[in-house]
Amino acid sequence: MELRINENLGEIDKAVRHINDITSYSLANLQSQVRNLQLRHATFTGPKEHAKFPVHMVARPRNKGFYGRNEELERIDRYLNPKDANKLLRTYSKFQTAD
């Protein structure tokens, strides 16, 4: 009896895979996939913003334990002040927990 049940389950599995293959290659499904890919890779053009955002510098006391990090400071400066003025608004924040 168990052998017969396993044979029937195998036949049902083959039929389901066959139906799945047929539907995955159908014209309607292919068109749906193409439409989804087009939407996924479409460029989004939002409205132009004419506002100028204020820049706030948060004053902090000098950290006497801060030394030897010139390379990191230069990288942050290059990131925040790109040569191309048309770059997007950029922010940089770093939070450090007290030791």
N, CA, C and O atoms as CSV, one atom per row, in Angstrom:
chain,resi,resn,atom,element,x,y,z
A,1,MET,N,N,0.827,-1.191,0.000
A,1,MET,CA,C,0.000,0.000,0.000
A,1,MET,C,C,0.872,1.256,0.000
A,1,MET,O,O,0.602,2.200,-0.742
A,2,GLU,N,N,1.924,1.266,0.837
A,2,GLU,CA,C,2.799,2.431,0.922
A,2,GLU,C,C,3.517,2.684,-0.404
A,2,GLU,O,O,3.710,3.833,-0.800
A,3,LEU,N,N,3.909,1.612,-1.084
A,3,LEU,CA,C,4.560,1.739,-2.381
A,3,LEU,C,C,3.631,2.401,-3.389
A,3,LEU,O,O,4.059,3.270,-4.148
A,4,ARG,N,N,2.382,2.005,-3.402
A,4,ARG,CA,C,1.390,2.577,-4.330
A,4,ARG,C,C,1.153,4.072,-4.022
A,4,ARG,O,O,1.019,4.881,-4.940
A,5,ILE,N,N,1.103,4.428,-2.737
A,5,ILE,CA,C,0.910,5.834,-2.350
A,5,ILE,C,C,2.106,6.670,-2.831
A,5,ILE,O,O,1.926,7.767,-3.358
A,6,ASN,N,N,3.321,6.147,-2.646
A,6,ASN,CA,C,4.505,6.872,-3.088
A,6,ASN,C,C,4.536,7.035,-4.606
A,6,ASN,O,O,4.958,8.077,-5.107
A,7,GLU,N,N,4.092,6.012,-5.342
A,7,GLU,CA,C,4.027,6.123,-6.804
A,7,GLU,C,C,3.037,7.211,-7.219
A,7,GLU,O,O,3.324,8.015,-8.107
A,8,ASN,N,N,1.865,7.232,-6.567
A,8,ASN,CA,C,0.860,8.253,-6.884
A,8,ASN,C,C,1.368,9.660,-6.542
A,8,ASN,O,O,1.158,10.603,-7.305
A,9,LEU,N,N,2.032,9.792,-5.398
A,9,LEU,CA,C,2.595,11.089,-5.028
A,9,LEU,C,C,3.653,11.532,-6.034
A,9,LEU,O,O,3.739,12.717,-6.356
A,10,GLY,N,N,4.452,10.603,-6.528
A,10,GLY,CA,C,5.453,10.921,-7.551
A,10,GLY,C,C,4.801,11.401,-8.837
A,10,GLY,O,O,5.280,12.348,-9.460
A,11,GLU,N,N,3.706,10.753,-9.241
A,11,GLU,CA,C,2.989,11.173,-10.452
A,11,GLU,C,C,2.361,12.550,-10.268
A,11,GLU,O,O,2.378,13.376,-11.180
A,12,ILE,N,N,1.808,12.790,-9.088
A,12,ILE,CA,C,1.224,14.109,-8.808
A,12,ILE,C,C,2.316,15.179,-8.838
A,12,ILE,O,O,2.100,16.272,-9.363
A,13,ASP,N,N,3.476,14.870,-8.282
A,13,ASP,CA,C,4.588,15.821,-8.277
A,13,ASP,C,C,5.032,16.144,-9.706
A,13,ASP,O,O,5.281,17.305,-10.028
A,14,LYS,N,N,5.131,15.129,-10.557
A,14,LYS,CA,C,5.492,15.359,-11.964
A,14,LYS,C,C,4.461,16.228,-12.660
A,14,LYS,O,O,4.823,17.121,-13.425
A,15,ALA,N,N,3.173,15.982,-12.407
A,15,ALA,CA,C,2.114,16.773,-13.030
A,15,ALA,C,C,2.168,18.229,-12.580
A,15,ALA,O,O,1.988,19.144,-13.384
A,16,VAL,N,N,2.414,18.431,-11.300
A,16,VAL,CA,C,2.499,19.804,-10.779
A,16,VAL,C,C,3.692,20.523,-11.394
A,16,VAL,O,O,3.565,21.682,-11.791
A,17,ARG,N,N,4.849,19.870,-11.484
A,17,ARG,CA,C,6.021,20.488,-12.120
A,17,ARG,C,C,5.756,20.816,-13.579
A,17,ARG,O,O,6.181,21.862,-14.069
A,18,HIS,N,N,5.056,19.927,-14.276
A,18,HIS,CA,C,4.729,20.157,-15.683
A,18,HIS,C,C,3.815,21.381,-15.838
A,18,HIS,O,O,4.043,22.218,-16.711
A,19,ILE,N,N,2.802,21.482,-15.009
A,19,ILE,CA,C,1.896,22.639,-15.058
A,19,ILE,C,C,2.645,23.918,-14.706
A,19,ILE,O,O,2.421,24.963,-15.316
A,20,ASN,N,N,3.528,23.834,-13.729
A,20,ASN,CA,C,4.325,24.997,-13.355
A,20,ASN,C,C,5.213,25.441,-14.522
A,20,ASN,O,O,5.333,26.637,-14.788
A,21,ASP,N,N,5.835,24.484,-15.217
A,21,ASP,CA,C,6.663,24.825,-16.379
A,21,ASP,C,C,5.837,25.480,-17.477
A,21,ASP,O,O,6.278,26.452,-18.089
A,22,ILE,N,N,4.650,24.956,-17.728
A,22,ILE,CA,C,3.783,25.516,-18.771
A,22,ILE,C,C,3.393,26.956,-18.434
A,22,ILE,O,O,3.446,27.836,-19.293
A,23,THR,N,N,3.003,27.187,-17.184
A,23,THR,CA,C,2.560,28.536,-16.817
A,23,THR,C,C,3.726,29.514,-16.743
A,23,THR,O,O,3.553,30.699,-17.027
A,24,SER,N,N,4.921,29.034,-16.362
A,24,SER,CA,C,6.053,29.959,-16.260
A,24,SER,C,C,6.514,30.441,-17.632
A,24,SER,O,O,7.110,31.513,-17.738
A,25,TYR,N,N,6.248,29.669,-18.680
A,25,TYR,CA,C,6.638,30.078,-20.027
A,25,TYR,C,C,5.473,30.651,-20.827
A,25,TYR,O,O,5.603,30.872,-22.031
A,26,SER,N,N,4.348,30.891,-20.182
A,26,SER,CA,C,3.203,31.445,-20.905
A,26,SER,C,C,3.475,32.905,-21.266
A,26,SER,O,O,4.252,33.579,-20.591
A,27,LEU,N,N,2.848,33.380,-22.309
A,27,LEU,CA,C,3.037,34.741,-22.775
A,27,LEU,C,C,2.618,35.749,-21.706
A,27,LEU,O,O,3.298,36.756,-21.509
A,28,ALA,N,N,1.512,35.492,-21.020
A,28,ALA,CA,C,1.037,36.408,-19.981
A,28,ALA,C,C,2.061,36.529,-18.857
A,28,ALA,O,O,2.315,37.627,-18.362
A,29,ASN,N,N,2.644,35.413,-18.458
A,29,ASN,CA,C,3.635,35.440,-17.384
A,29,ASN,C,C,4.908,36.150,-17.835
A,29,ASN,O,O,5.483,36.925,-17.070
A,30,LEU,N,N,5.356,35.897,-19.065
A,30,LEU,CA,C,6.548,36.566,-19.572
A,30,LEU,C,C,6.327,38.071,-19.667
A,30,LEU,O,O,7.222,38.850,-19.337
A,31,GLN,N,N,5.144,38.487,-20.114
A,31,GLN,CA,C,4.843,39.913,-20.190
A,31,GLN,C,C,4.833,40.536,-18.792
A,31,GLN,O,O,5.297,41.661,-18.610
A,32,SER,N,N,4.317,39.821,-17.828
A,32,SER,CA,C,4.302,40.305,-16.449
A,32,SER,C,C,5.729,40.458,-15.923
A,32,SER,O,O,6.037,41.443,-15.252
A,33,GLN,N,N,6.592,39.502,-16.217
A,33,GLN,CA,C,7.979,39.587,-15.775
A,33,GLN,C,C,8.698,40.773,-16.424
A,33,GLN,O,O,9.457,41.477,-15.758
A,34,VAL,N,N,8.462,40.995,-17.723
A,34,VAL,CA,C,9.069,42.120,-18.425
A,34,VAL,C,C,8.593,43.436,-17.814
A,34,VAL,O,O,9.390,44.349,-17.602
A,35,ARG,N,N,7.301,43.532,-17.534
A,35,ARG,CA,C,6.738,44.749,-16.942
A,35,ARG,C,C,7.352,45.015,-15.561
A,35,ARG,O,O,7.679,46.156,-15.235
A,36,ASN,N,N,7.506,43.971,-14.765
A,36,ASN,CA,C,8.110,44.123,-13.437
A,36,ASN,C,C,9.564,44.565,-13.535
A,36,ASN,O,O,10.007,45.412,-12.758
A,37,LEU,N,N,10.315,43.999,-14.485
A,37,LEU,CA,C,11.708,44.401,-14.660
A,37,LEU,C,C,11.810,45.848,-15.129
A,37,LEU,O,O,12.698,46.581,-14.693
A,38,GLN,N,N,10.907,46.261,-16.012
A,38,GLN,CA,C,10.925,47.644,-16.480
A,38,GLN,C,C,10.647,48.601,-15.329
A,38,GLN,O,O,11.294,49.642,-15.219
A,39,LEU,N,N,9.700,48.260,-14.480
A,39,LEU,CA,C,9.383,49.116,-13.338
A,39,LEU,C,C,10.541,49.149,-12.344
A,39,LEU,O,O,10.845,50.194,-11.770
A,40,ARG,N,N,11.177,48.010,-12.146
A,40,ARG,CA,C,12.269,47.926,-11.187
A,40,ARG,C,C,13.463,48.771,-11.615
A,40,ARG,O,O,14.134,49.371,-10.775
A,41,HIS,N,N,13.732,48.821,-12.930
A,41,HIS,CA,C,14.907,49.518,-13.422
A,41,HIS,C,C,14.584,50.886,-14.012
A,41,HIS,O,O,15.458,51.520,-14.604
A,42,ALA,N,N,13.356,51.348,-13.864
A,42,ALA,CA,C,12.988,52.664,-14.381
A,42,ALA,C,C,13.624,53.749,-13.524
A,42,ALA,O,O,13.757,53.610,-12.308
A,43,THR,N,N,14.008,54.819,-14.179
A,43,THR,CA,C,14.569,55.935,-13.419
A,43,THR,C,C,13.431,56.772,-12.867
A,43,THR,O,O,12.460,57.068,-13.564
A,44,PHE,N,N,13.564,57.144,-11.612
A,44,PHE,CA,C,12.545,57.944,-10.957
A,44,PHE,C,C,13.028,59.385,-10.921
A,44,PHE,O,O,14.102,59.684,-10.399
A,45,THR,N,N,12.239,60.248,-11.468
A,45,THR,CA,C,12.587,61.666,-11.417
A,45,THR,C,C,11.586,62.351,-10.508
A,45,THR,O,O,10.415,62.511,-10.851
A,46,GLY,N,N,12.059,62.742,-9.373
A,46,GLY,CA,C,11.213,63.435,-8.410
A,46,GLY,C,C,11.174,64.915,-8.732
A,46,GLY,O,O,11.894,65.382,-9.615
A,47,PRO,N,N,10.344,65.647,-8.025
A,47,PRO,CA,C,10.269,67.085,-8.270
A,47,PRO,C,C,11.569,67.766,-7.846
A,47,PRO,O,O,12.212,67.351,-6.881
A,48,LYS,N,N,11.945,68.810,-8.573
A,48,LYS,CA,C,13.152,69.560,-8.225
A,48,LYS,C,C,12.903,70.344,-6.952
A,48,LYS,O,O,11.845,70.945,-6.766
A,49,GLU,N,N,13.883,70.326,-6.097
A,49,GLU,CA,C,13.775,71.094,-4.863
A,49,GLU,C,C,14.576,72.372,-5.024
A,49,GLU,O,O,15.754,72.345,-5.382
A,50,HIS,N,N,13.932,73.472,-4.758
A,50,HIS,CA,C,14.586,74.757,-4.893
A,50,HIS,C,C,14.973,75.331,-3.529
A,50,HIS,O,O,15.484,76.448,-3.440
A,51,ALA,N,N,14.732,74.577,-2.495
A,51,ALA,CA,C,15.052,75.058,-1.155
A,51,ALA,C,C,16.521,74.808,-0.859
A,51,ALA,O,O,17.109,73.846,-1.355
A,52,LYS,N,N,17.097,75.655,-0.069
A,52,LYS,CA,C,18.467,75.461,0.397
A,52,LYS,C,C,18.385,75.094,1.866
A,52,LYS,O,O,17.841,75.837,2.683
A,53,PHE,N,N,18.926,73.956,2.178
A,53,PHE,CA,C,18.850,73.481,3.540
A,53,PHE,C,C,19.873,74.205,4.411
A,53,PHE,O,O,20.986,74.475,3.960
A,54,PRO,N,N,19.517,74.511,5.618
A,54,PRO,CA,C,20.502,75.153,6.501
A,54,PRO,C,C,21.554,74.135,6.929
A,54,PRO,O,O,21.273,72.944,7.064
A,55,VAL,N,N,22.744,74.622,7.134
A,55,VAL,CA,C,23.831,73.783,7.608
A,55,VAL,C,C,24.064,74.134,9.063
A,55,VAL,O,O,24.288,75.295,9.404
A,56,HIS,N,N,24.010,73.143,9.904
A,56,HIS,CA,C,24.214,73.361,11.340
A,56,HIS,C,C,25.466,72.634,11.769
A,56,HIS,O,O,25.609,71.432,11.542
A,57,MET,N,N,26.342,73.340,12.370
A,57,MET,CA,C,27.539,72.738,12.934
A,57,MET,C,C,27.337,72.661,14.444
A,57,MET,O,O,27.081,73.675,15.094
A,58,VAL,N,N,27.447,71.496,14.981
A,58,VAL,CA,C,27.270,71.313,16.410
A,58,VAL,C,C,28.623,71.527,17.079
A,58,VAL,O,O,29.574,70.784,16.835
A,59,ALA,N,N,28.697,72.543,17.917
A,59,ALA,CA,C,29.955,72.859,18.603
A,59,ALA,C,C,30.195,71.841,19.707
A,59,ALA,O,O,29.309,71.536,20.505
A,60,ARG,N,N,31.400,71.333,19.728
A,60,ARG,CA,C,31.775,70.373,20.761
A,60,ARG,C,C,33.121,70.770,21.330
A,60,ARG,O,O,33.955,71.333,20.620
A,61,PRO,N,N,33.340,70.488,22.590
A,61,PRO,CA,C,34.661,70.796,23.152
A,61,PRO,C,C,35.723,69.893,22.525
A,61,PRO,O,O,35.430,68.766,22.124
A,62,ARG,N,N,36.926,70.381,22.446
A,62,ARG,CA,C,38.026,69.630,21.858
A,62,ARG,C,C,38.290,68.365,22.679
A,62,ARG,O,O,38.371,68.406,23.907
A,63,ASN,N,N,38.420,67.253,21.977
A,63,ASN,CA,C,38.690,65.966,22.613
A,63,ASN,C,C,40.203,65.795,22.719
A,63,ASN,O,O,40.883,65.664,21.702
A,64,LYS,N,N,40.724,65.795,23.923
A,64,LYS,CA,C,42.171,65.695,24.120
A,64,LYS,C,C,42.699,64.305,23.776
A,64,LYS,O,O,43.894,64.141,23.529
A,65,GLY,N,N,41.827,63.309,23.758
A,65,GLY,CA,C,42.238,61.949,23.422
A,65,GLY,C,C,42.195,61.668,21.923
A,65,GLY,O,O,42.455,60.540,21.502
A,66,PHE,N,N,41.874,62.671,21.113
A,66,PHE,CA,C,41.759,62.488,19.663
A,66,PHE,C,C,43.105,62.796,19.026
A,66,PHE,O,O,43.570,63.935,19.066
A,67,TYR,N,N,43.726,61.790,18.441
A,67,TYR,CA,C,45.014,62.001,17.775
A,67,TYR,C,C,45.215,60.909,16.738
A,67,TYR,O,O,44.632,59.829,16.837
A,68,GLY,N,N,46.048,61.200,15.739
A,68,GLY,CA,C,46.420,60.203,14.744
A,68,GLY,C,C,45.308,59.796,13.806
A,68,GLY,O,O,45.338,58.682,13.283
A,69,ARG,N,N,44.332,60.647,13.570
A,69,ARG,CA,C,43.221,60.273,12.692
A,69,ARG,C,C,43.089,61.236,11.510
A,69,ARG,O,O,41.980,61.496,11.044
A,70,ASN,N,N,44.184,61.753,11.038
A,70,ASN,CA,C,44.151,62.708,9.933
A,70,ASN,C,C,43.568,62.089,8.662
A,70,ASN,O,O,42.832,62.750,7.929
A,71,GLU,N,N,43.895,60.830,8.402
A,71,GLU,CA,C,43.388,60.171,7.195
A,71,GLU,C,C,41.861,60.079,7.228
A,71,GLU,O,O,41.208,60.333,6.216
A,72,GLU,N,N,41.290,59.722,8.370
A,72,GLU,CA,C,39.835,59.644,8.484
A,72,GLU,C,C,39.202,61.007,8.302
A,72,GLU,O,O,38.168,61.131,7.646
A,73,LEU,N,N,39.820,62.042,8.882
A,73,LEU,CA,C,39.277,63.395,8.729
A,73,LEU,C,C,39.318,63.848,7.270
A,73,LEU,O,O,38.381,64.491,6.798
A,74,GLU,N,N,40.380,63.524,6.563
A,74,GLU,CA,C,40.477,63.891,5.151
A,74,GLU,C,C,39.419,63.167,4.324
A,74,GLU,O,O,38.822,63.758,3.424
A,75,ARG,N,N,39.184,61.882,4.626
A,75,ARG,CA,C,38.142,61.127,3.910
A,75,ARG,C,C,36.761,61.728,4.145
A,75,ARG,O,O,35.973,61.852,3.207
A,76,ILE,N,N,36.462,62.097,5.377
A,76,ILE,CA,C,35.176,62.721,5.700
A,76,ILE,C,C,35.049,64.047,4.965
A,76,ILE,O,O,33.990,64.354,4.419
A,77,ASP,N,N,36.119,64.835,4.946
A,77,ASP,CA,C,36.097,66.132,4.273
A,77,ASP,C,C,35.860,65.961,2.772
A,77,ASP,O,O,35.081,66.709,2.183
A,78,ARG,N,N,36.522,64.989,2.150
A,78,ARG,CA,C,36.307,64.740,0.707
A,78,ARG,C,C,34.875,64.306,0.443
A,78,ARG,O,O,34.293,64.683,-0.575
A,79,TYR,N,N,34.303,63.527,1.335
A,79,TYR,CA,C,32.931,63.053,1.164
A,79,TYR,C,C,31.931,64.199,1.290
A,79,TYR,O,O,31.002,64.310,0.491
A,80,LEU,N,N,32.123,65.038,2.283
A,80,LEU,CA,C,31.165,66.115,2.538
A,80,LEU,C,C,31.350,67.307,1.604
A,80,LEU,O,O,30.399,68.053,1.369
A,81,ASN,N,N,32.539,67.500,1.072
A,81,ASN,CA,C,32.817,68.635,0.198
A,81,ASN,C,C,33.332,68.145,-1.161
A,81,ASN,O,O,34.510,68.320,-1.472
A,82,PRO,N,N,32.462,67.533,-1.971
A,82,PRO,CA,C,32.932,67.015,-3.265
A,82,PRO,C,C,33.279,68.164,-4.208
A,82,PRO,O,O,32.792,69.282,-4.042
A,83,LYS,N,N,34.127,67.878,-5.200
A,83,LYS,CA,C,34.519,68.886,-6.189
A,83,LYS,C,C,33.316,69.320,-7.013
A,83,LYS,O,O,33.190,70.496,-7.357
A,84,ASP,N,N,32.428,68.379,-7.331
A,84,ASP,CA,C,31.240,68.682,-8.137
A,84,ASP,C,C,30.159,69.245,-7.222
A,84,ASP,O,O,29.662,68.543,-6.341
A,85,ALA,N,N,29.798,70.489,-7.423
A,85,ALA,CA,C,28.811,71.148,-6.559
A,85,ALA,C,C,27.403,70.619,-6.787
A,85,ALA,O,O,26.513,70.909,-5.988
A,86,ASN,N,N,27.171,69.860,-7.842
A,86,ASN,CA,C,25.827,69.344,-8.144
A,86,ASN,C,C,25.539,68.021,-7.438
A,86,ASN,O,O,24.504,67.404,-7.691
A,87,LYS,N,N,26.417,67.586,-6.577
A,87,LYS,CA,C,26.187,66.339,-5.855
A,87,LYS,C,C,25.012,66.496,-4.890
A,87,LYS,O,O,24.609,67.607,-4.545
A,88,LEU,N,N,24.487,65.371,-4.475
A,88,LEU,CA,C,23.371,65.375,-3.536
A,88,LEU,C,C,23.802,65.869,-2.163
A,88,LEU,O,O,24.988,65.882,-1.833
A,89,LEU,N,N,22.824,66.271,-1.378
A,89,LEU,CA,C,23.082,66.689,-0.001
A,89,LEU,C,C,23.662,65.503,0.763
A,89,LEU,O,O,23.118,64.399,0.715
A,90,ARG,N,N,24.732,65.729,1.445
A,90,ARG,CA,C,25.375,64.640,2.167
A,90,ARG,C,C,25.456,64.972,3.647
A,90,ARG,O,O,25.603,66.130,4.038
A,91,THR,N,N,25.358,63.945,4.448
A,91,THR,CA,C,25.510,64.105,5.889
A,91,THR,C,C,26.461,63.040,6.398
A,91,THR,O,O,26.633,61.993,5.774
A,92,TYR,N,N,27.062,63.311,7.510
A,92,TYR,CA,C,27.962,62.350,8.148
A,92,TYR,C,C,27.802,62.495,9.642
A,92,TYR,O,O,27.916,63.595,10.183
A,93,SER,N,N,27.541,61.406,10.301
A,93,SER,CA,C,27.398,61.422,11.761
A,93,SER,C,C,28.152,60.246,12.324
A,93,SER,O,O,28.145,59.152,11.760
A,94,LYS,N,N,28.790,60.480,13.418
A,94,LYS,CA,C,29.464,59.377,14.097
A,94,LYS,C,C,29.192,59.527,15.580
A,94,LYS,O,O,29.414,60.588,16.165
A,95,PHE,N,N,28.723,58.480,16.162
A,95,PHE,CA,C,28.446,58.481,17.590
A,95,PHE,C,C,29.369,57.479,18.239
A,95,PHE,O,O,29.524,56.355,17.762
A,96,GLN,N,N,29.967,57.888,19.307
A,96,GLN,CA,C,30.874,57.006,20.009
A,96,GLN,C,C,30.431,56.921,21.463
A,96,GLN,O,O,30.124,57.929,22.100
A,97,THR,N,N,30.407,55.712,21.964
A,97,THR,CA,C,30.005,55.531,23.355
A,97,THR,C,C,31.160,55.862,24.265
A,97,THR,O,O,32.323,55.741,23.879
A,98,ALA,N,N,30.845,56.276,25.457
A,98,ALA,CA,C,31.887,56.602,26.437
A,98,ALA,C,C,32.583,55.329,26.880
A,98,ALA,O,O,31.954,54.287,27.063
A,99,ASP,N,N,33.888,55.431,27.048
A,99,ASP,CA,C,34.670,54.251,27.475
A,99,ASP,C,C,34.510,53.987,28.949
A,99,ASP,O,O,35.095,53.039,29.473
